């Protein structure tokens, strides 16, 4: 972790020392990283959170046709007696947890992918309609989507095996030496365009060199630009969602409360369902300040949603310097000093530098009382509320019935999950009056019953809640409880973590697991199931 801090200091000494310049066509053209002015949309820039957008709904409708065909094929392959005429919408999530989650989650997806896997569950990925990630899970999702949804094997051999062993966050690394000048130019261009950078900018650009194959670490890749990728336009892939947490620094917060505002970032929209915001802006126009839903100065911006900045937003922990956090192993004091140095000679560290900052599109917007007076939104790692699995978006999408939840959290002393993150989401959802989260037991029950070491189905017997197919990280073939602070991986470590993830996704090749997953998926349809499903429910369903 110290090498990460040192590299950011090395990179940003010049970028943050640059004087602020006024926006101009010439400065905007310096780098694709710089936001640019663009004509405002003819339709509303901002809308109330009263359901998914027409664009998302249309994609999901088209996607479900293909997903249903793939899901039916997998079900028939698994058990020819499974009914396939009435199928639910299914999604998958990958938790936070840095590279541990990225690599373990990659293995889970490989186990489920017909193109790349060789397990009894291979083909299920083609049947998913949604996919979500936060922090390390957001890195995984961004690497997949930003490279047009290739196989995990392709990403592993073409990018990750090399990038992760010669990390950009090593100040003496070859890749940092190669990327330094380009990243410096990118951030300078954003500043020249009139948008003050924060620590998330160099952080996201560095990560992009590890995760995206495009020129200059995929500098031209944007979140809204994913809609132009061929696998997206053909509705061949799940709709992606990344999550982050917002907080109000004006009220003295440096870290979010347990029920901090949950923000979603996806190709069509950015915003929150939560009380106090309850609104969304079209992702393409992120970077636009708006008042009461209209551009504050009649001008709109685009390209603020750089994919590297988005994945950096979901994993931004720089605000942790303001507290004593034992999970960071004493990093806070070192990081505070490094941040001050990073922001340029003579820079006085200010609160804003620690956050992923977005111009606020919800100023004076009806219903957005908690952010109405803020000119900017401050976002941090999606797991900082101790809800490390990005389930929240699906508590607001009643069409989603079944959700695979790959939990790679480091809750225990040996960096494995204990169910507490899932339980926290259940508790907060219940306090907010959200009814789609199934009953989740506390971590003491998870541990005493071993639910944190094997797959478990939650919500089997409640028609109006999600069914969660819980896939916790566990040491099947490799000790995958590596520290979140481990930032460099040998080729052997990368391969071993992915291979263990395959075992997580397939319950280590358990001979009946695929059939039982099929039973859990179909139970939500209310149809007649094979008699063997009862044995599955007895084995896997909680309560």
Buried (B, 14 or more C-beta within 10 A) or exposed (E): BEBBBBBBBBBBBBBBEBEEEEBEEEBBEBBBBBBBBBEBEEEEBBBBBEEBBEBBEEBBEEBBEBBBBBBBBBBEBBBEEBBBEEBBBBBBBBBBBBBBBBBBBBBBBBBBBBBBBEBBBBBBBBBBBBBBBBBBBBBBBBBBBBBBBBBBBBBBBEBBBBBBBBBBBBBEBEBBEEBBEBBBBBBBBBBBBBBEBBBBBBBBBBBBBBBBBBEBBBBBBBBBBBBEBEBBEEBBBBBBBBBBBBBBBEEEBBBBEEBBBBBBBBBBBBBBBBBBBBBBBBBBBBBBBBBEBBBBEEEBBBBBBBBBBBBBBBBBBBBBBBEEBEEBEEBBEBBBEBBBBBBBEEBEBEBEBBBBBBBBBBBBBEBBBBBBEBEBBBBBBBBBBBBBBBBBBBBBBEBBBBBBBBBBBBBBEEBBBBBBBBBBBBBBBEEBEBEBBBBBBBBEBBBEBEBBBBBBBBBBBBEEBBBBBBBBBBBBBBEBBBBBBEBBBEBEBBBBBBBBBBBBBBBBBBEBBBBBBBBBBBBBBEEEBBEBBEEBBEBBBBE
